């Protein structure tokens, strides 16, 4: 069977910052190997000069308008059509960092991960399966704060400001309303093994036969 005849199964994963989206994406990659490719909406942020600032002059990255939505949609269509795409990866406010280009190879299972993947309707329409990561707010905040300070060199004061003024309002407006329309709601506070198995079982149940035939 030629690869261009495969009809990829497209899974969208959303949830609050720090809820475990990337963690689950990595577990699925470990479990399914080359049968999975991943596109993160977080890699499509616009440059700082194109962003909206709040009443205090701080850039608000937690808005759907902060991202190149059309480019994201176009790249997903290419991957579904089994075309290779190249993504310029966003450096999380480190604008002096060397440019990083990631080549994404199409695969039978396409994982689409990000805050606003359900809010942007053209992308939502491409999804075959939707997962909402549900997590305690304090746990999410602590995970994000650690990541910001330790890995992104963002000052703690700025991380706390963004959480209160940008992250939580965006969560309530652009993410929570889609929870009830998701196929799975995962409480990411315990062991993930059973959740991963449930996702794989749904793939085997719902995916096109050309996808199922590629799975171990």
Buried (B, 14 or more C-beta within 10 A) or exposed (E): EEEEEBBBBBBBBBBBBBBBBBBBBEBBBEBBEEBBBBBBBBBBBBEEEEBEEEEEEBBBBBBBEBBBBEBBBEBBBBBBEBEEBEBBBBBBBEEEEEEEEEEBEBBBBBBBBBBBBBBBEEBBEBBBBBBBBBBBEEBBBEBBBEBBBEEEEBEEEEBBBBBEBBBBEBBEEBBBEBBEEBBBEBEBEEEBEEBBEEBBEBBEEEBBEBBBEBBE
